[in-house]
Amino acid sequence: MSQTLRPNPRFAELATGDALQRTVRALEANGLTVFVTEHGRAAFNKALELIPGGSEVMTMTSVTVDTIGLARELNDSGRYHSLRSKLTQMDYKTQANEMRRLAAAPDYVVGSAHAVTEEGHVFVASNSGSQLATYVYTAGKVIWVVGAQKIVTGDAEAMQRLYEYAFPLEDERALAAYGMRSGVNKVLIVHKEIQPGRITIILVKEKLGF
């Protein structure tokens, strides 16, 4: 199916101003901190405002985070303690357990999401689930940068977006990058966050990522 499935173009459309406002209010009511930026560069700057220099940071694989240059800044500038950079220097064949533990509980984790509902729910799909534990609990702080085209009305439409838009694009990316296909194998749904200030979502008024 993944060889013939094409992304549903309606899930690439940016949310209206009213939908964006409803989403922000709902996310805040559910315990998330929310910032809205006009473009990716502003989102880049806002994210760096939230991460003190020298902090331990884990960047998760994200087209959005890569596109705005945030992954490069956090991993390559030398101004942060990049766990991603450390992991790339390790040997998975002999250090798999150590690598898993190292990535499991960063002070800051930075990534994105695949759908955000106007009810304030955040959806993240994953092939392996490697990023999900950090988002759920083990990271000290979570920062998601999310393009406004990912806003949908409710949970049913969010799941539809995962399968009809994010999956075919990620499947194509994974095949080109790793020579293997992806899958919507594990899905995280965040309804609320009970730790004040733990999760921050930066909504961007432009199309970014899948």
N, CA, C and O of each residue as an XYZ file, in Angstrom:
840
protein
N       0.819     -1.198      0.000
C       0.000      0.000      0.000
C       0.857      1.254      0.000
O       0.522      2.236     -0.662
N       1.986      1.229      0.754
C       2.823      2.403      0.867
C       3.465      2.788     -0.457
O       3.911      3.923     -0.628
N       3.516      1.822     -1.416
C       4.115      2.129     -2.706
C       3.172      2.955     -3.583
O       3.636      3.655     -4.482
N       1.886      2.891     -3.350
C       0.938      3.584     -4.212
C       0.209      4.728     -3.506
O      -0.373      5.590     -4.165
N       0.237      4.744     -2.185
C      -0.484      5.770     -1.437
C       0.129      7.145     -1.690
O       1.348      7.312     -1.642
N      -0.719      8.109     -1.955
C      -0.279      9.479     -2.164
C      -0.816     10.349     -1.038
O      -1.925     10.111     -0.561
N      -0.054     11.357     -0.596
C      -0.526     12.212      0.493
C      -1.818     12.923      0.128
O      -1.973     13.434     -0.981
N      -2.738     12.948      1.076
C      -4.000     13.660      0.895
C      -3.726     15.162      0.983
O      -3.351     15.645      2.051
N      -3.900     15.914     -0.105
C      -3.476     17.318     -0.120
C      -4.222     18.214      0.854
O      -3.728     19.289      1.192
N      -5.381     17.808      1.309
C      -6.114     18.700      2.220
C      -5.411     18.830      3.561
O      -5.640     19.796      4.288
N      -4.556     17.868      3.899
C      -3.836     17.943      5.167
C      -2.559     18.784      5.063
O      -1.793     18.889      6.020
N      -2.347     19.372      3.898
C      -1.217     20.295      3.727
C      -1.653     21.746      3.840
O      -0.826     22.652      3.739
N      -2.944     21.975      4.050
C      -3.468     23.341      4.096
C      -3.280     23.949      5.477
O      -3.561     23.307      6.490
N      -2.806     25.181      5.515
C      -2.598     25.868      6.779
C      -3.925     26.116      7.482
O      -4.942     26.368      6.836
N      -3.908     26.044      8.796
C      -5.104     26.317      9.585
C      -5.502     27.780      9.459
O      -4.651     28.649      9.272
N      -6.777     28.044      9.561
C      -7.263     29.423      9.572
C      -6.874     30.091     10.887
O      -6.493     29.423     11.849
N      -6.976     31.410     10.914
C      -6.673     32.129     12.142
C      -7.554     31.714     13.298
O      -7.077     31.583     14.425
N      -8.851     31.502     13.033
C      -9.780     31.085     14.079
C      -9.413     29.705     14.623
O      -9.435     29.482     15.833
N      -9.075     28.783     13.722
C      -8.701     27.434     14.152
C      -7.424     27.473     14.982
O      -7.297     26.751     15.970
N      -6.486     28.314     14.581
C      -5.236     28.448     15.323
C      -5.508     28.961     16.735
O      -4.945     28.450     17.703
N      -6.365     29.964     16.854
C      -6.688     30.512     18.167
C      -7.383     29.492     19.054
O      -7.095     29.405     20.248
N      -8.299     28.719     18.474
C      -8.978     27.676     19.256
C      -7.976     26.635     19.752
O      -8.055     26.166     20.888
N      -7.052     26.294     18.895
C      -6.044     25.293     19.244
C      -5.146     25.787     20.363
O      -4.853     25.042     21.298
N      -4.707     27.028     20.280
C      -3.850     27.593     21.325
C      -4.566     27.582     22.671
O      -3.991     27.176     23.680
N      -5.810     28.024     22.685
C      -6.565     28.058     23.940
C      -6.718     26.653     24.528
O      -6.579     26.460     25.736
N      -7.002     25.685     23.674
C      -7.203     24.313     24.149
C      -5.897     23.709     24.667
O      -5.891     23.047     25.705
N      -4.807     23.928     23.963
C      -3.515     23.408     24.412
C      -3.142     23.987     25.772
O      -2.693     23.265     26.662
N      -3.329     25.276     25.923
C      -3.003     25.914     27.205
C      -3.893     25.387     28.324
O      -3.423     25.183     29.443
N      -5.171     25.166     28.034
C      -6.086     24.611     29.029
C      -5.676     23.197     29.430
O      -5.990     22.741     30.529
N      -4.968     22.504     28.528
C      -4.516     21.137     28.790
C      -3.115     21.076     29.367
O      -2.530     19.996     29.450
N      -2.563     22.217     29.768
C      -1.306     22.219     30.502
C      -0.055     22.411     29.685
O       1.046     22.301     30.224
N      -0.181     22.698     28.395
C       0.990     22.935     27.560
C       1.253     24.438     27.455
O       0.324     25.245     27.488
N       2.515     24.797     27.330
C       2.894     26.180     27.055
C       2.930     26.358     25.543
O       3.484     25.513     24.841
N       2.351     27.437     25.029
C       2.229     27.613     23.584
C       2.779     28.975     23.151
O       2.501     30.001     23.772
N       3.556     28.955     22.084
C       3.978     30.172     21.398
C       3.570     30.052     19.935
O       3.615     28.962     19.364
N       3.178     31.148     19.339
C       2.839     31.182     17.914
C       3.829     32.103     17.223
O       4.020     33.244     17.643
N       4.459     31.612     16.167
C       5.413     32.420     15.411
C       4.972     32.518     13.956
O       4.236     31.668     13.455
N       5.435     33.566     13.293
C       5.027     33.815     11.914
C       5.746     32.920     10.913
O       5.203     32.599      9.856
N       6.971     32.517     11.250
C       7.764     31.745     10.288
C       8.807     30.905     11.019
O       8.982     31.005     12.233
N       9.489     30.079     10.240
C      10.438     29.140     10.815
C      11.602     29.797     11.525
O      12.079     29.282     12.536
N      12.071     30.932     11.011
C      13.204     31.598     11.662
C      12.820     32.081     13.053
O      13.613     31.988     13.989
N      11.612     32.591     13.184
C      11.147     33.025     14.495
C      10.993     31.838     15.433
O      11.277     31.950     16.626
N      10.548     30.704     14.909
C      10.442     29.493     15.725
C      11.823     29.034     16.184
O      11.992     28.614     17.329
N      12.800     29.112     15.302
C      14.194     28.801     15.633
C      14.658     29.658     16.805
O      15.216     29.145     17.775
N      14.426     30.954     16.711
C      14.856     31.872     17.766
C      14.135     31.603     19.079
O      14.746     31.636     20.147
N      12.846     31.338     19.000
C      12.072     31.063     20.220
C      12.572     29.795     20.899
O      12.710     29.762     22.122
N      12.840     28.765     20.131
C      13.334     27.517     20.713
C      14.653     27.740     21.445
O      14.858     27.212     22.538
N      15.542     28.519     20.848
C      16.835     28.773     21.491
C      16.680     29.622     22.746
O      17.475     29.499     23.678
N      15.670     30.477     22.780
C      15.389     31.230     24.010
C      15.035     30.304     25.163
O      15.295     30.616     26.325
N      14.445     29.177     24.837
C      13.953     28.249     25.852
C      15.018     27.275     26.340
O      14.808     26.589     27.341
N      16.162     27.200     25.648
C      17.203     26.217     25.970
C      18.476     26.953     26.376
O      19.145     27.512     25.507
N      18.833     26.975     27.636
C      20.061     27.660     28.057
C      21.307     27.045     27.417
O      21.370     25.835     27.199
N      22.274     27.873     27.126
C      23.530     27.375     26.592
C      24.155     26.350     27.525
O      24.097     26.494     28.746
N      24.748     25.325     26.950
C      25.366     24.273     27.735
C      24.424     23.178     28.179
O      24.851     22.212     28.811
N      23.131     23.315     27.854
C      22.159     22.309     28.271
C      22.352     20.992     27.536
O      22.837     20.956     26.405
N      21.966     19.922     28.196
C      21.932     18.602     27.571
C      20.672     18.525     26.707
O      19.557     18.714     27.194
N      20.870     18.244     25.411
C      19.758     18.261     24.458
C      19.784     17.008     23.591
O      20.840     16.564     23.140
N      18.597     16.451     23.370
C      18.434     15.366     22.404
C      17.483     15.833     21.322
O      16.331     16.160     21.608
N      17.948     15.869     20.087
C      17.065     16.198     18.968
C      16.554     14.903     18.350
O      17.328     13.999     18.035
N      15.244     14.831     18.183
C      14.653     13.665     17.535
C      14.585     13.894     16.027
O      14.541     15.035     15.567
N      14.576     12.817     15.271
C      14.492     12.935     13.821
C      13.227     13.693     13.452
O      12.119     13.281     13.797
N      13.405     14.810     12.744
C      12.270     15.672     12.422
C      12.610     16.524     11.210
O      13.591     17.268     11.216
N      11.791     16.408     10.174
C      11.979     17.256      9.003
C      11.809     18.722      9.384
O      12.530     19.585      8.884
N      10.859     19.001     10.267
C      10.619     20.376     10.703
C      11.846     20.963     11.383
O      12.294     22.054     11.030
N      12.387     20.247     12.353
C      13.540     20.730     13.112
C      14.759     20.875     12.203
O      15.555     21.799     12.372
N      14.902     19.968     11.246
C      15.993     20.082     10.275
C      15.798     21.284      9.360
O      16.744     22.023      9.089
N      14.575     21.478      8.887
C      14.300     22.521      7.898
C      14.616     23.907      8.427
O      15.150     24.735      7.689
N      14.302     24.180      9.679
C      14.545     25.520     10.217
C      15.961     25.690     10.760
O      16.294     26.750     11.290
N      16.792     24.667     10.635
C      18.182     24.758     11.056
C      18.402     24.545     12.542
O      19.511     24.743     13.038
N      17.360     24.144     13.259
C      17.482     23.997     14.704
C      18.321     22.789     15.086
O      19.108     22.868     16.029
N      18.174     21.680     14.383
C      18.973     20.489     14.686
C      20.458     20.787     14.500
O      21.281     20.386     15.324
N      20.795     21.475     13.442
C      22.199     21.815     13.177
C      22.767     22.686     14.287
O      23.884     22.461     14.753
N      21.992     23.681     14.707
C      22.453     24.577     15.776
C      22.671     23.824     17.081
O      23.692     24.009     17.744
N      21.730     22.988     17.446
C      21.813     22.289     18.727
C      22.889     21.209     18.737
O      23.507     20.946     19.768
N      23.107     20.589     17.583
C      24.040     19.459     17.533
C      25.462     19.832     17.115
O      26.414     19.150     17.498
N      25.619     20.902     16.338
C      26.912     21.180     15.723
C      27.574     22.480     16.167
O      28.752     22.697     15.883
N      26.842     23.342     16.853
C      27.409     24.649     17.186
C      28.420     24.592     18.320
O      29.248     25.493     18.455
N      28.364     23.556     19.128
C      29.248     23.463     20.286
C      28.731     24.221     21.499
O      29.371     24.226     22.551
N      27.578     24.860     21.357
C      27.029     25.640     22.472
C      26.115     24.806     23.379
O      25.638     25.292     24.405
N      25.879     23.556     22.994
C      24.999     22.690     23.773
C      25.649     21.321     23.933
O      26.520     20.941     23.150
N      25.224     20.595     24.941
C      25.696     19.223     25.136
C      24.769     18.321     24.332
O      23.717     17.913     24.823
N      25.155     18.011     23.106
C      24.310     17.277     22.176
C      24.432     15.774     22.366
O      25.488     15.191     22.120
N      23.352     15.156     22.803
C      23.345     13.702     22.911
C      23.314     13.050     21.541
O      23.881     11.974     21.351
N      22.656     13.695     20.584
C      22.621     13.165     19.219
C      24.028     13.034     18.663
O      24.367     12.018     18.056
N      24.851     14.059     18.868
C      26.231     14.013     18.373
C      27.022     12.902     19.043
O      27.815     12.214     18.399
N      26.800     12.733     20.331
C      27.504     11.662     21.044
C      27.073     10.296     20.535
O      27.902      9.398     20.390
N      25.789     10.135     20.264
C      25.286      8.844     19.785
C      25.884      8.478     18.431
O      26.160      7.308     18.167
N      26.084      9.480     17.570
C      26.632      9.190     16.239
C      28.077      8.693     16.304
O      28.583      8.120     15.339
N      28.731      8.910     17.429
C      30.113      8.455     17.589
C      30.207      7.082     18.229
O      31.302      6.552     18.417
N      29.060      6.506     18.565
C      29.035      5.209     19.234
C      28.682      4.098     18.253
O      28.142      4.355     17.178
N      28.986      2.882     18.627
C      28.772      1.703     17.769
C      27.535      0.945     18.262
O      27.543      0.375     19.353
N      26.485      0.945     17.457
C      25.240      0.298     17.872
C      25.426     -1.205     18.099
O      24.753     -1.792     18.947
N      26.325     -1.821     17.354
C      26.514     -3.272     17.478
C      27.057     -3.655     18.850
O      26.729     -4.722     19.368
N      27.882     -2.799     19.440
C      28.507     -3.128     20.714
C      28.021     -2.259     21.880
O      28.261     -2.589     23.041
N      27.337     -1.146     21.568
C      26.957     -0.204     22.626
C      25.456      0.106     22.619
O      25.042      1.173     23.072
N      24.662     -0.800     22.121
C      23.229     -0.536     21.967
C      22.554     -0.184     23.285
O      21.770      0.764     23.340
N      22.844     -0.928     24.341
C      22.203     -0.649     25.626
C      22.622      0.705     26.176
O      21.798      1.450     26.705
N      23.893      1.017     26.052
C      24.382      2.312     26.517
C      23.755      3.449     25.721
O      23.412      4.488     26.284
N      23.607      3.256     24.422
C      22.991      4.276     23.577
C      21.525      4.484     23.939
O      21.043      5.616     23.987
N      20.832      3.402     24.189
C      19.418      3.496     24.568
C      19.258      4.273     25.871
O      18.383      5.131     25.983
N      20.100      3.974     26.851
C      20.020      4.670     28.134
C      20.404      6.142     27.988
O      19.792      7.007     28.614
N      21.397      6.423     27.179
C      21.862      7.798     27.004
C      20.764      8.684     26.427
O      20.603      9.833     26.839
N      20.010      8.145     25.475
C      18.974      8.933     24.809
C      17.658      8.971     25.571
O      16.746      9.707     25.195
N      17.550      8.193     26.628
C      16.242      7.974     27.255
C      15.760      9.126     28.118
O      14.551      9.333     28.223
N      16.657      9.889     28.744
C      16.201     10.887     29.722
C      17.001     12.188     29.614
O      17.688     12.569     30.562
N      16.919     12.867     28.472
C      17.654     14.125     28.314
C      17.015     15.249     29.129
O      15.839     15.177     29.486
N      17.792     16.277     29.417
C      17.214     17.457     30.068
C      16.219     18.140     29.135
O      15.149     18.570     29.566
N      16.574     18.237     27.858
C      15.691     18.815     26.839
C      15.593     17.856     25.671
O      16.597     17.291     25.238
N      14.381     17.671     25.159
C      14.194     16.938     23.914
C      13.469     17.862     22.947
O      12.516     18.544     23.324
N      13.922     17.880     21.707
C      13.366     18.773     20.691
C      12.921     17.941     19.500
O      13.677     17.112     18.994
N      11.693     18.165     19.057
C      11.167     17.426     17.919
C       9.926     18.097     17.369
O       9.776     19.317     17.442
N       9.035     17.282     16.815
C       7.797     17.821     16.258
C       6.680     16.826     16.505
O       6.874     15.811     17.173
N       5.516     17.122     15.962
C       4.350     16.251     16.071
C       3.715     16.137     14.695
O       4.040     16.909     13.793
N       2.813     15.181     14.529
C       2.196     14.954     13.222
C       0.783     15.505     13.110
O       0.261     15.667     12.007
N       0.164     15.792     14.247
C      -1.167     16.403     14.235
C      -1.426     17.036     15.592
O      -1.009     16.522     16.630
N      -2.124     18.165     15.558
C      -2.557     18.845     16.779
C      -4.024     19.206     16.568
O      -4.385     19.793     15.547
N      -4.860     18.855     17.532
C      -6.292     19.079     17.345
C      -6.738     20.396     17.976
O      -6.080     20.941     18.863
N      -7.859     20.880     17.496
C      -8.442     22.089     18.074
C      -8.939     21.851     19.493
O      -9.299     22.797     20.194
N      -8.960     20.591     19.919
C      -9.303     20.240     21.297
C      -8.079     20.229     22.204
O      -8.183     19.984     23.405
N      -6.898     20.503     21.602
C      -5.669     20.561     22.389
C      -4.985     19.237     22.607
O      -4.283     19.068     23.603
N      -5.168     18.285     21.700
C      -4.501     16.992     21.775
C      -3.376     16.943     20.741
O      -3.517     17.449     19.628
N      -2.262     16.328     21.127
C      -1.097     16.251     20.251
C      -0.829     14.795     19.892
O      -0.792     13.931     20.768
N      -0.641     14.524     18.591
C      -0.417     13.174     18.083
C       0.987     13.064     17.494
O       1.409     13.902     16.697
N       1.698     12.020     17.899
C       3.016     11.726     17.337
C       3.037     10.263     16.925
O       2.840      9.378     17.758
N       3.274     10.008     15.649
C       3.379      8.639     15.154
C       4.845      8.251     15.043
O       5.708      9.101     14.822
N       5.120      6.955     15.199
C       6.501      6.487     15.145
C       6.568      5.076     14.589
O       5.666      4.265     14.801
N       7.632      4.801     13.886
C       7.902      3.454     13.393
C       8.441      2.578     14.513
O       7.950      1.469     14.727
N       9.468      3.077     15.242
C      10.112      2.292     16.296
C       9.657      2.653     17.699
O       9.721      1.824     18.606
N       9.191      3.901     17.885
C       8.819      4.368     19.218
C       9.975      4.955     20.006
O       9.828      5.253     21.191
N      11.133      5.126     19.361
C      12.344      5.533     20.090
C      12.224      6.893     20.756
O      12.873      7.140     21.772
N      11.404      7.781     20.201
C      11.284      9.122     20.771
C      10.140      9.260     21.767
O      10.060     10.266     22.472
N       9.264      8.279     21.839
C       8.007      8.479     22.549
C       8.160      8.529     24.067
O       7.478      9.315     24.724
N       9.037      7.713     24.631
C       9.196      7.703     26.092
C       9.678      9.053     26.607
O       9.236      9.514     27.658
N      10.580      9.681     25.871
C      11.081     10.991     26.304
C       9.963     12.022     26.298
O       9.872     12.852     27.202
N       9.111     11.968     25.275
C       7.997     12.902     25.195
C       6.999     12.671     26.335
O       6.486     13.623     26.923
N       6.733     11.410     26.636
C       5.721     11.069     27.630
C       6.158     11.481     29.033
O       5.379     12.071     29.782
N       7.418     11.165     29.392
C       7.789     11.357     30.796
C       9.268     11.620     31.059
O       9.598     12.454     31.903
N      10.168     10.927     30.355
C      11.547     10.860     30.836
C      12.374     12.111     30.552
O      13.349     12.361     31.260
N      12.021     12.901     29.545
C      12.750     14.158     29.313
C      12.325     15.194     30.339
O      11.169     15.238     30.758
N      13.286     16.032     30.740
C      12.943     17.107     31.657
C      12.027     18.135     31.024
O      11.035     18.547     31.625
N      12.361     18.551     29.804
C      11.571     19.523     29.054
C      11.383     19.019     27.629
O      12.294     18.442     27.035
N      10.198     19.243     27.096
C       9.865     18.846     25.721
C       9.544     20.102     24.919
O       8.743     20.933     25.348
N      10.173     20.236     23.750
C       9.869     21.346     22.855
C       9.487     20.763     21.501
O      10.277     20.065     20.866
N       8.258     21.060     21.068
C       7.788     20.643     19.749
C       7.622     21.874     18.864
O       6.992     22.852     19.265
N       8.178     21.825     17.681
C       7.975     22.868     16.670
C       7.041     22.289     15.615
O       7.344     21.262     15.009
N       5.901     22.951     15.395
C       4.844     22.346     14.580
C       4.275     23.358     13.591
O       3.800     24.423     13.982
N       4.329     23.015     12.314
C       3.714     23.843     11.289
C       2.200     23.847     11.418
O       1.602     22.838     11.793
N       1.576     24.983     11.106
C       0.129     25.136     11.316
C      -0.712     24.302     10.358
O      -1.930     24.237     10.524
N      -0.108     23.664      9.366
C      -0.871     22.764      8.501
C      -1.211     21.457      9.217
O      -1.990     20.652      8.708
N      -0.631     21.248     10.388
C      -0.881     20.018     11.144
C      -2.075     20.128     12.085
O      -2.420     19.160     12.763
N      -2.706     21.291     12.131
C      -3.869     21.473     12.981
C      -5.102     20.862     12.310
O      -5.383     21.128     11.141
N      -5.828     20.042     13.067
C      -7.047     19.385     12.585
C      -8.154     19.580     13.620
O      -7.904     20.057     14.727
N      -9.361     19.212     13.251
C     -10.484     19.499     14.141
C     -10.504     18.621     15.386
O     -10.670     19.128     16.495
N     -10.336     17.307     15.218
C     -10.467     16.402     16.350
C      -9.626     15.155     16.201
O      -8.838     15.039     15.262
N      -9.790     14.212     17.132
C      -8.940     13.027     17.178
C      -9.084     12.137     15.945
O      -8.090     11.610     15.446
N     -10.294     11.968     15.455
C     -10.500     11.110     14.283
C      -9.768     11.675     13.073
O      -9.144     10.932     12.317
N      -9.845     12.970     12.893
C      -9.156     13.597     11.767
C      -7.647     13.561     11.964
O      -6.896     13.480     10.992
N      -7.197     13.620     13.217
C      -5.763     13.508     13.489
C      -5.232     12.149     13.036
O      -4.186     12.074     12.392
N      -5.944     11.087     13.369
C      -5.524      9.755     12.936
C      -5.547      9.649     11.419
O      -4.666      9.036     10.817
N      -6.548     10.243     10.813
C      -6.621     10.243      9.354
C      -5.410     10.942      8.761
O      -4.845     10.488      7.766
N      -5.010     12.059      9.384
C      -3.843     12.790      8.891
C      -2.577     11.940      8.990
O      -1.743     11.964      8.085
N      -2.431     11.194     10.081
C      -1.255     10.343     10.237
C      -1.121      9.363      9.077
O      -0.047      9.211      8.495
N      -2.235      8.700      8.753
C      -2.192      7.651      7.733
C      -2.218      8.204      6.309
O      -1.583      7.642      5.417
N      -2.936      9.285      6.091
C      -3.153      9.759      4.726
C      -2.159     10.840      4.283
O      -2.069     11.147      3.095
N      -1.424     11.410      5.220
C      -0.487     12.469      4.833
C       0.917     12.234      5.400
O       1.879     12.112      4.642
N       1.036     12.170      6.728
C       2.370     12.047      7.325
C       3.038     10.726      6.945
O       4.223     10.704      6.613
N       2.282      9.625      6.991
C       2.886      8.331      6.718
C       3.470      8.198      5.309
O       4.634      7.816      5.184
N       2.717      8.495      4.242
C       3.312      8.311      2.917
C       4.553      9.164      2.688
O       5.483      8.733      2.006
N       4.578     10.370      3.252
C       5.760     11.222      3.091
C       6.941     10.695      3.908
O       8.076     10.695      3.433
N       6.670     10.247      5.140
C       7.742      9.690      5.969
C       8.229      8.361      5.400
O       9.421      8.060      5.470
N       7.336      7.575      4.844
C       7.719      6.312      4.215
C       8.690      6.559      3.067
O       9.690      5.857      2.917
N       8.380      7.561      2.267
C       9.258      7.917      1.151
C      10.611      8.414      1.661
O      11.654      8.051      1.116
N      10.593      9.248      2.711
C      11.835      9.773      3.277
C      12.696      8.651      3.849
O      13.902      8.601      3.604
N      12.074      7.749      4.612
C      12.813      6.664      5.245
C      13.422      5.723      4.210
O      14.539      5.236      4.388
N      12.693      5.472      3.141
C      13.210      4.604      2.093
C      14.447      5.214      1.443
O      15.424      4.518      1.167
N      14.393      6.524      1.201
C      15.542      7.204      0.592
C      16.719      7.304      1.562
O      17.872      7.152      1.160
N      16.426      7.558      2.838
C      17.493      7.797      3.815
C      18.096      6.512      4.366
O      19.307      6.435      4.574
N      17.255      5.494      4.606
C      17.716      4.296      5.298
C      17.575      3.019      4.483
O      18.062      1.964      4.890
N      16.910      3.109      3.331
C      16.686      1.914      2.538
C      15.641      0.993      3.134
O      15.610     -0.197      2.819
N      14.775      1.532      4.001
C      13.728      0.727      4.610
C      12.468      1.572      4.742
O      12.532      2.798      4.825
N      11.337      0.904      4.760
C      10.066      1.604      4.843
C       9.691      1.913      6.290
O      10.181      1.286      7.229
N       8.811      2.895      6.438
C       8.340      3.297      7.756
C       6.984      2.663      8.039
O       6.495      1.839      7.266
N       6.387      3.057      9.158
C       5.069      2.537      9.507
C       4.487      3.315     10.671
O       5.219      3.849     11.504
N       3.168      3.373     10.721
C       2.488      3.979     11.868
C       2.315      2.867     12.899
O       1.215      2.358     13.114
N       3.422      2.507     13.523
C       3.439      1.345     14.409
C       3.092      1.684     15.853
O       2.517      0.866     16.572
N       3.443      2.891     16.270
C       3.159      3.327     17.641
C       2.714      4.783     17.577
O       3.334      5.598     16.894
N       1.649      5.102     18.284
C       1.095      6.454     18.249
C       0.949      6.979     19.673
O       0.300      6.360     20.516
N       1.558      8.122     19.923
C       1.418      8.813     21.200
C       0.338      9.888     21.065
O       0.341     10.669     20.114
N      -0.583      9.915     22.027
C      -1.583     10.973     22.081
C      -1.451     11.663     23.439
O      -1.671     11.048     24.482
N      -1.095     12.930     23.412
C      -1.008     13.705     24.642
C      -2.292     14.504     24.793
O      -2.559     15.422     24.018
N      -3.084     14.145     25.798
C      -4.310     14.877     26.081
C      -4.052     16.041     27.026
O      -4.599     17.130     26.853
N      -3.206     15.795     28.033
C      -2.882     16.829     29.015
C      -1.455     16.622     29.523
O      -0.902     15.526     29.431
N      -0.872     17.691     30.058
C       0.408     17.613     30.755
C       0.189     18.138     32.168
O      -0.303     19.251     32.351
N       0.557     17.333     33.172
C       0.283     17.712     34.559
C       1.462     18.435     35.213
O       1.313     18.990     36.301
N       2.634     18.438     34.564
C       3.782     19.153     35.104
C       3.862     20.523     34.433
O       4.195     20.600     33.250
N       3.570     21.592     35.144
C       3.575     22.926     34.533
C       4.923     23.254     33.891
O       5.978     23.071     34.498
N       4.863     23.737     32.662
C       6.068     24.163     31.963
C       6.896     23.050     31.356
O       7.950     23.318     30.780
N       6.445     21.802     31.470
C       7.260     20.707     30.937
C       7.210     20.634     29.415
O       8.245     20.443     28.775
N       6.040     20.780     28.832
C       5.902     20.683     27.376
C       5.605     22.058     26.794
O       4.678     22.744     27.222
N       6.404     22.442     25.817
C       6.176     23.677     25.062
C       5.970     23.325     23.600
O       6.720     22.534     23.028
N       4.958     23.913     23.007
C       4.724     23.723     21.577
C       4.805     25.075     20.876
O       4.128     26.030     21.258
N       5.625     25.137     19.868
C       5.786     26.357     19.059
C       5.049     26.122     17.750
O       5.495     25.345     16.906
N       3.919     26.797     17.588
C       3.124     26.677     16.363
C       3.606     27.728     15.373
O       3.766     28.898     15.721
N       3.834     27.302     14.146
C       4.405     28.186     13.121
C       3.394     28.375     12.007
O       2.823     27.410     11.500
N       3.179     29.628     11.632
C       2.179     29.943     10.607
C       2.709     29.719      9.196
O       2.501     30.544      8.306
N       3.380     28.624      9.005
C       3.791     28.227      7.655
C       3.906     26.717      7.597
O       3.975     26.047      8.628
N       3.928     26.196      6.401
C       3.980     24.754      6.212
C       5.394     24.261      6.486
O       6.345     24.640      5.801
N       5.514     23.410      7.499
C       6.798     22.823      7.863
C       6.613     21.339      8.163
O       5.686     20.953      8.874
N       7.484     20.526      7.626
C       7.466     19.100      7.938
C       6.251     18.380      7.399
O       5.526     18.890      6.544
N       6.043     17.158      7.929
C       4.967     16.282      7.465
C       3.779     16.336      8.429
O       2.773     15.663      8.206
